[in-house]
Amino acid sequence: MDKLKQLLLTIMMSMMTAMLTKAADPYTFLDWTVSYMTVAPLGQQQQVIAINGMFPGPILTTTTNRNMVINVQNNLDEPFLLTWDGIQLRRNSWQDGVSGTNCPIPSGQNWTYDFQVKDQIGSYFYWPTTLFQRTAGGFGGIQVHPRSAAGVTVPFGQPEGDYFVLIGDWYAESHKSLRAALDKGNLLGIPDGVLINGKGSFNSTKDFELFTVRPGFTYRFRISNVGIALSLNFRIQEHQLYLVETEGSYTSQQYYDSLDIHVGQSYSILVTANQNASDYYIVASPRFVNLTIYQNITGIAILHYTNSTTLASGPLPDPPSIYDTQFSQNQARSIRRNLTTGAARPNPQGSYHYGNINITQTFQLYNSHPLVNGKVRFAVNDMSYTAPTTPLKLADYYNLTTNVFKLDLLPNKPQNITPTLQTSVISGIYQGFMEIIFQNTDNETVQSWHIDGYAVFVVGYDAGIWTEANRQEYNHWDAISRSSVQVFPNSWTAVLLELDNVGMWNIRSENLQQHYLGQEIYMRVVSPEPSDRTELPPPSNVLYCGQLAYLQPPSPKHHGHSSATDAHSRLPLKRLLVFFHILTWYMLQI
């Protein structure tokens, strides 16, 4: 009996330690106000979406395991939602901020996101997912640093400075006008420019972006393509780019003259100010387009040395040949995972041997561009996604699936069916190992795909139609792990992922026009033994809409951050006390 008591005491102390450790994870509280503001990045005034009066929005800086509590006040005249591109939201798709997981924040109201940045480091960005609003802004950078106590060594020296560079194609027309055109079945025309951190080009405006550096010092530049459609080539005049990280993976370190950055992707580079005292061009220019039409669609910023008295001069640094897909594909293959360093954890990135795991599911996802009901749509395996008024996650939780979506209607490979509108949700086998082949059937455009909730191993790229024989080409050793991948024209990209994150996760085109017109699906991952250990319950401040609108309290004011925050911060302590009392009572009985 004494041995049993000793065992129970040991268990109790272990659980107390674990729960107190979780309770000790730090919190950051932020209040963000979303509103319109007027700026003129391309020389003419236009209405953009700002956060706390900033366009782009504030940089979200955090550390591994930190709990983020972000109260978002929507002062727009339409609903609003934010998603956190690349943040995996472990066990918590309730905070994903997409139509399949959340009701949008109504105009004039607020809602509080409450999530933990668990076991991640790196560079990401956030953006608004509703009503084509990303074409008006509302985006900003995310940087996640390792905890000082995590025992992780960053595989490069501390840079002198850390800059975020948000690049993307941009329209001078309002997001409402662009949205109305798409709703009528018209596709977007050529963008009006490329912005760098929300500013126009050095050669066309006085309000351009400038990055100041001290001679001889090294700086980190985190670059995200937050644009709408265009792959962009990034380069700095007379400077090399030393690639070190992409979307949470430390890379094998190597120099590049330029980097192709596709829509939705993020990279970290180191740049050393080792040239003569001067100013230098920083350039983001379109790839895979007709240069005759796009010749003026280039973003230009300035790298300014503190001791410079010379303006940037000469021609812009040359990009790769505009249609050279092979250059971009070879560059993508050259970006490998650094196997010898840890990232969010001390164990090396190479200690996870993904290449030895058996594949349990395979999906071949073909993009297409059909007419459905007489209107232009984009589709996956001939099914164009249509969002229900009730978020999929809520419908699943309240057992409304038959009224909102039907599981596994999407075929796992093309079946040559008549294109149709569907709310496509596939089943992911919990703790299975999934293979997804993104097949780009378009001969001209690069497709970008994003998977929420996961980082995937990008194991292969090639031209033509994928076959099972192409698995012989896969990189089974040091493939980069990331959340957004490119698919080159008339080519395929293969990724592998372990389905260890329970939730309802969005798989979508990052090309915004395609996404808005139906090129997305959802993946439902369910544990056979549901518990808080595998998935968190709905947050206490959950918003209801659609078929569940009757559950929404009449006053939205309770969605302020304080009540939700207090409840979450007290939860581990409450559970600890309950468990302690039960176990103490039981020990007294024996």
N, C-alpha and C positions, 0 to 999 in steps of 0.2 A: 504493500500500500504506500509506503514511504517513497518507493521508486516511482510509483504512479504520480504521486504529488510532485516529486522532483521533475518528472517529465512535463507535467502540466505547467509547472512554474516556468520551466525553460521555454515552452511554447508561448506562454503569456508574455514573457519578457521579450522574446524575439518579435512577436507581433506588435507589442508596444513600441519597440524600437523602429520597426518598419513604418508604422502609422504615424509616429512622431516625426520621422524623417520626411514623409510625404507632407505632413502638416507644415514642416519647416521650409518647403519650397517657397521661394519668395514670390510676391505679387507686384505687379505694376498696374496702376490705375490711370486710365486716360479718358479724357472727355473730348470727343471730336464733333464738331458742328459742320454739317454738309450744307453748302449754299452755292448760289451762283455768284460769279464775279465777272467783270468785263476786262479782257486783256486784248492785246493785238500782236500775237506772236508772228503773224505773217504780214503785218503792216496794216491790217484793217481790224477794227474792233469786233470782237465776238464774245458771246456768253460761254463761259466754261464752268465746270464743276470744281469747286475748291473745298478743301477741308481745313478748318480753322483759318480761313482766309489765305490759304497757300495753294498755289497751282505750280507744279504737282503738289500732292499732299505731303504731310510730314513724314520723315523717315522713321519707320518703326524699328527701334533698336532694342534688342533683348538678348538673353542668354539661355543656354540649354536648361530645360526643366522649369523655367520661369512661367508663372501663371499670368496671362494677359487679360485684363478686364477693361474693355474698351466700350464706353458708352457713346453711341452714335445718335446724334440728334439730326433728323432729316428736315431741313428747311427748304428743300426743293418743292416744286409744285406737282411732284409725281413720286411714286414709291421708289425705294432705294435699297440695295443690298451690297455688301462687300464680300468678296472672297479673298482668300490668302493663298495665292498661287505658290504651290510647293510646300506649304506647311501641312504636315501630314495629319494633324488633329487626331492623334491616336485615341481610339475608342470613342470618338466624339464627332461624328459627321453632323450632329445637331448644330454645329457652329460653322458649317462650310460656306454658307452664304450663297447658295445657288438655288434655282427654282425647285429642284428636286428635294431639297432638305429644309428650306426655310420660306415662310411667308415674308414678303417684303415689308420693310418698315414704312408705314403709311406717311404721307406728307404731313408735316407738322408734329410728328411724334418721334419717340426715341426708342432704342432697344440696346441692350448690353450684350456684347460678345464676351464670353468667358471661356478661355481655352488655355491649355498648357503647350508650350513649345517643347516637346518631349524628344530627347535624343536626336537633335538636329543642330547642325551649324550651317552657315553659308549665306548665300545671297538669293533673295526672292523679291516678289512685289505683290501688292494688293490692288484690286480694281473692282469697279461696280459691274455687277452681272445683269442688271435689269435694264430693259428698254433701250438698248444700244448706247448706254450712257458713257461707255469707255471712250467713245469718239468725242466726248466733251471733257474728258479728264477724270477726276476722282480717283486717280491712281497714285501710288507712291512706293518707295523702296522698303524692303525688309532686310535687316541684317541680324543674323543670329551668331553670337560669339560663344565659345565654350566657357563653361563655368571655371572659375579660377581653381576650384577644389576638385575638378573632374579628373585631374591627372593626365590631361591631354596636352601633348606638345604640338603647337602649330608648326607645320613643316616649312616655315620661312620666317625671317626676321620681322620684328615689329616695324611696320612702315611708318614713315613720318606723318602721313595723313591717310584718310580713308574717304574717298569720294564715291558718291552714287551718280551714275550716268544713265538717265532714262531716255532712250531713243525710240522713235516711232514715226510712221507716216501720219499725216494730219490733214484734215479738211477744214476749210474756212467756213463751210456751211454748218449749221447747227445740227446737233444730234437728232433733234425732232424732225428736221427736214430730211435728213438721211434715212431715218427710220420710216418716215412716211413713203419715201421712194421705194424702199424694200417691201413695204406692206402692199404696195401696188403692183409688185412683180418686176420692178426695175432694179438692175444691179448698179452698184456704185461706179462712178467714173474714176479718172486718175486723181490721186490725192494732190493737194495744193502745195505740200512741202513735207519736210522731215524736221521734227522738233528735237532738240537736245535739252532735257530738263525744262520742257515747256517753253523754250525760247527758239526764235527763228535763227537763220543763218547769219554768220559774221558778215557776209558780203551783201546782205539785204536789209539789215536792221542794226540800230545802235544798241538794242537790248539783247545782246547775244550772251551765251554762257561762257564764263572764263574760269579756268582752273589754275590756281597759283601754286608754283612749286619752288623749292629752294635748290640751288645748284648742288649736285652731288648726293641728293637724298632720293629715297625710293618711296613711291606712293602706291596705294592700292586703289584701283578703279573697279567698282562693281557696276557692270553694264547689263541692263535689262531692256529687251525689245518689247515695249508696251504698246506697239502700234496696232494697226488694223489689218493689214494684209501683206506688207512688204518685208521680205528678208533684206537685211541691211549688212553691208560690209563696214566694219569699224577699223579705223587706222589712225595713227598719229604721225605727223610729218617728222621724218628723221629719227624716230624712236621705235624700238622694238617692244612687243607686248609679251610679257612673261606670264603664261597661263598657269594659275595655281588652284583654281576651284571652279566648279560649276554646279549650282543648285544643290549644294550640300555635300558634294564629293570633292575631296582633294585630288587633283590630277597629277599625273606624271609631269614634272615641270619642264617646259620647253618654250622656246621663243617663236613668235610668229610676227610676220610683217603686218598682217591684218587678220581679222577674224570675221567669218560669216556668222551673224547672230539672227536666228529666225524668230518669228513672232512667238512671244511667250517665253523665250529662253533667257537665262541669266548666266553671266560669267564673271569671274574675278581675275584681274590681271595685275601684275606689278609693273610699274613704269619708273625707270630711273632717270632723273634729270641730269644726263651726262653729256649734253650737247653744248654748243656755244650759247652764251647769253643772248636770248632772243625770244620772240613769240613764235609758236608753231601751230599749224592747223590740226584740229581734231575733226575727223570726217566720218559721217555715217551716210552711205549712199546705197541706192537700191541695187539689188541683184536680180538676174533672170527676167529683165524687162527690156523693152525697146528703148534704147538710149536716145533715139531721135525724139521720142515723146516725153521721156522722163529726164531729159538732160538738166532741167532746172530743179529737180526734186532731190536736193541734197542738203543734209544738215551739216553745218560747220560751226564748231566752237573753237576756243583758243586755249592752248597751253602756254601759260605766262610764267617765265622765270622771274624771280624777284629782282634780279639785277639786270633785267632786260631794258634796253632803250630802243629796241628794234622791233618794228611791227612784223607780223607774219607776212611772208612774201613768196613769190614764185608760184608755180603750178601746184594744184592739190596733189598729194601723193596718189600714185596710180592704184586703182583697184585691180582685182583679178579680171580676166576677160569676162565680159558681162554674162555670156551664156555658158561659161565653162563649168558645167555641172560636175565634171570629174574632179576639178580643183576642190570644190566644196565637199564632195563626197570623200576624197582622200584626206582632207583636213579633219572631217568628222571621225574617220577611222583612226586618225593619229592621236585623238584625245582619249587617253587611257587613265584608268584609276590608279592612284598611288597606293600600292599594296603594303608599303612599309610603315605608314603612319596611321594613327587613329584619327577619328573625326570628332564625333560627339562623345565617344567612349575611348578609353586607353587602348583597347585591343586593335590591332592593325586592320585596316579596311580589307586586306586580303585574307583575313581569317575566316571569312564567310565564303565557302566554296560553292557558289551558285551553279557552276558548271557540272557538278556531280549530282544534281537533284533531278529526279524524274518528272517530266511534264505530265500534269494530270488533266489539263484543259487547253484547247487551242481554238482561238478565234481569228479568222481572216476577215478584216474589216476593210471593205472597198468603199471609197468615196465615189459619189456620183452627183450629177447635176440635172435632175429630171424636171419635167413639168408635172405638177400634181394639181388636179382641179383647175387647170389652165394657168397656174402661176409657177414662176421659177422657184424651185426649192433646192436644197442640198440634202443628201441622204447618206446613210450607212447601210450597205447591203440592201439598197433599194427601199429602205424605210426612213422617212423623214420625221424627225422627232417633233412632237407637239406637246407643249407643257400643259398639264392639267391645272385647274385652279387650286387643287389640294396638293401640297408637296408630297412627293412619293414617300418620304421618310415618315411623315405624320400618318399618311394613309396606311402604311405598313404597320405602324405601331398600334393603330386603332382598328386593324383588321378590315380595312375598306379597300383592299387591293382589287377585288373584282369590279368595283365601281370606278377605280381610278387607273389601274394598269393591269395588264396580264403579263405574267412572268414568262420569259424565254420565248416570246414570239419571234424575236430577231434570230434568223438562222446564223449558225456559227461560221458560215461561209456563203458567198453569193449563190442564190438559187434561181436567178433569172426570172424574178417575179415582177408583176406590175408595180411600179413605184406607188407607195401609199403613205399616208400620215399615220404614225403610230407613236405611242408612248413606250419606247423600247427600254426594257429592263432585263439584263441578263443575270444569271445566278453564278456567283463565284464560290467555289468550294472552299470553305474555311480551312486554312492551313494547307491548301493545295498549292500547286505551282503552275501558274498560267503562262501560256505563250500567246502573244498577240502579234499578228502581222498586219501592219497598216499598209494597204496597197493604194498607191496614187495612180489613178487611171487618167489623170490630166497630163497632157503633153507639154504644158507651159508653166504651170504654177507649182511652187513648193507648198506642200501642206504642212501645218504644224498641229500636233496632237498633244493633249495634256491629260494626265490621269490624276484625279484628286485622291488624297489619302495614301499615296504610295510614291516611292522612288523606284524606278524600274531599271533593269539592266539592259542597256541598248547593245544587243549582241550582233546585229548585222544590218548592212545597207547594201543594196545592189539594184541594178537596172532590170527592167522586165517584170514578168509575173513570177511571184514566189511559188516554189514547189518544195516538197519535203526534202528533195536533194540539197536544197540550199542550207539546210541545217549543218551540213558539213563545213560551211563557211563561217559559222558562228564563232564569235570570240568567247570562249568558255573560261577565260582566265582573268582578264583585267579590264572588262568592259566598264565603261563609265555608268554611274547610277544617277538618274535624274528624273524629273517629272514631266518635262516637255521635250518632244522629239520631232525632228523634221523628216519629211518624206519627199524625196526629190521627184521631179517630173517623170512620169512613166516608170516608177521605181517602187521598191518596197523597203520597209524598215521593220525589223523584228525586235521585240522586247520580251523579257522574262520578269515575272514578279511573284513573290511569295505572298499569298493572301492571308496575312496575319493581322489585318486591321479591320475589325467588324464595323459595318456601317453601310450607308447608301452613298456610292461614290460616282462622281460624274466623269465620264470619258468624253472629251469634246474636242472639236476643232478650235484651235487658238486663233485661226483666221476669223475675224469677228463677223464678217458678212456670212460666211458659211455657218458659223455657230448660230447666229440669229435666225437663219432660214432652215435649221433642222439638222445640222451635221453634228449630232451628239447622241450618246446613249447613257444609261446608268448601269452600274454594277452593284448588285445586292450581295453582301457578304454577311452571313448569319452564323453565329456559333450554335452548335447542337445543344450546348448547355449554357443558356443565357445567364449572365450575372454581371455585376458591376466590374468584375475583373476583366471581362472581354468587351463590354460596352457600357458607357454611362447612360443613365436614364435621361429622359427629356429634361431640359433645364426648367427651373421653376417659373421663369419669365417667358416661356415659349409663346410665340405668336400663333394664332389660329386664323385660318381663312378657308375659302372654298367650302367643301361639305362639312368642315368642322368650325365654321365661323361662329356657330351658336355657343361654342365654348369660350369665346373671347370675352373677358370681362368688359363691362361698359366703359370703364375709365382706363385709358392706356398709361396713365401716369405711374402705375406701379412698375413700369418697365425701366425705371431709373436704375443706375448701377448699384446703389448702396444695398438694397435689400437682397438682390441676387448675390452680390459679393459677400455680404455677411454670412448668408446661408452656406455658400460654398466653403468659405474659410473656416467656419465652425464645424463642418461636416466630419472631417477626420477625428476631431476631438470628441464629438458626440459618440461616434462609433467606438472609439477607444474606451470611453467610460462605460458604455453599455456592455461591451465585451468583458471589461475588467470586472464588473459587478457579477455577471453571469458566471464567469470562471471562478471568482472568489467564493460565491455561494456553493458551487459544485465541490470545490476543494474542502469546504467546511463539512459537507455531507459525508465525505469519505475519510 
